[in-house]
Amino acid sequence: MIRNKKLVIFYFFIRIAMLLLLIASVLGIFINSDSADISRSIFVAFQSVVLILLSFGPSFVEKKLKLQIPDFMESIFLFFIIAALLFGEVAEFFVRFTWWDDLLHTTSGFLIAITGFSIINSAIKNPKSVISISPIFVSLFIFCFSISIEVIWELFEYTIDSLFSTSNMLRTVDSISQIPYQGLTAIKDTMHDLILTVFSALFISIIGFFDAKNDYKIFNKWIISK
């Protein structure tokens, strides 16, 4: 597969930047004496490793599963993981800007829904397939697929918060005062994330219904194919 040169260069600079950040954070673990600073350095080092690994994800998937990921979709995925891990976690945008988490969950909802559309579209266009899939089923699959992925992610956040006392992925503790929320406020972030995903998935599902029914080819730039 011939990869977009601009995308390859972008990947290269991102990996170099993350490698430098990883080295700096590892040095910080040994240099810092304050426990909070050491914990922060460990967290940044972990996020740097995750981002480096994720940067190899699309090419790995394409080679192993023999899929074709559009450059447009791959670019959005790359910007998304940078926004979530580098800016959201490392630069603490999740704490500084209350709308940052909403933006990412809405974007992820769109990305997951379109991935679901790609899966069902591949099944429809498969020449060996003998199953006729109705547009309403396409729409229902997209919606259910998106919600399922979001639920799995929330379970992951719950698991991390349960295993690590300093983790606050579910936002059940005030990031500034460190005081635990009470009542419905404690689950507000989780429910907010689920609601955003529902609306994102519903939006793409409706478009997917009309696309499958009339073959508008709306998602041509987005579809992951064999």
Protein Blocks (a to p, Z undefined) as FASTA:
>chain_A
ZZdfklmmmmmmmmmmmmmmmmmmmmmmmmpmbfklmmmmmmmmmmmmmmmmmmmmmmmm
mmmnopacdfklmmmmmmmmmmmmmmmmmnommmmpmklmmmmmmmmmmmmmmmmmmmmm
mmmmpmkbcbdcdfklmmmmmmmmmmmmmmmmmmmmmmmmmmpmkbcfkopacfklopac
ehjllmmmmmmmmmmmmmmmmmmmmmmmmmmmnonolmmmmpccZZ
